[in-house]
Amino acid sequence: MKHKKFLVTILLSLSFCFVSGIGYGEVEEWMYETPNPLIFYVLLEAKINYIVDDPGNFLDVVFDYDPSGGLRKFFPEGVDTKGKICVRAIDTRGVFADKYGTSLQGEFKKQLEGMSTFLESVATDMNSDIVAMFLNSDKIPLGYFYQGEYHLWKD
């Protein structure tokens, strides 16, 4: 019995010697060469900071930069997204529920102003740099923000 325990101990020790070398090495080159501009990482960091700052009350948000204007198809006609930060806020907390008209627009303003503090490093003027869309929990558009004004979504 002593020999079996000794043999198991030796075999385990040898296996740890060989296996432990697997975790060491260099970072693969492809991992730090990025084709994406820095703004996408800044926006991801802004989202994380927004969530971490108030974990009990955050909305499900997506911060995206639209260099070509391709996101304009998701907004009403006349909204230009080219070169702007697009915010999509989905109401996962019920903050838009049971609100209509100006009170709903006021809630949009409150929520977007809270989010925009995390975007200050890339959006120096909220009115010209940010376009936002507000959706309910079923992802149905309720309203949007464009050029400093809050609008209700028109069907």
Helices and strands as residue ranges (DSSP letters): H 2-19, G 20-23, H 29-32, H 38-53, E 60-66, G 70-74, E 84-90, H 101-116, G 117-119, H 126-129, E 130-135, E 141-146, E 149-152
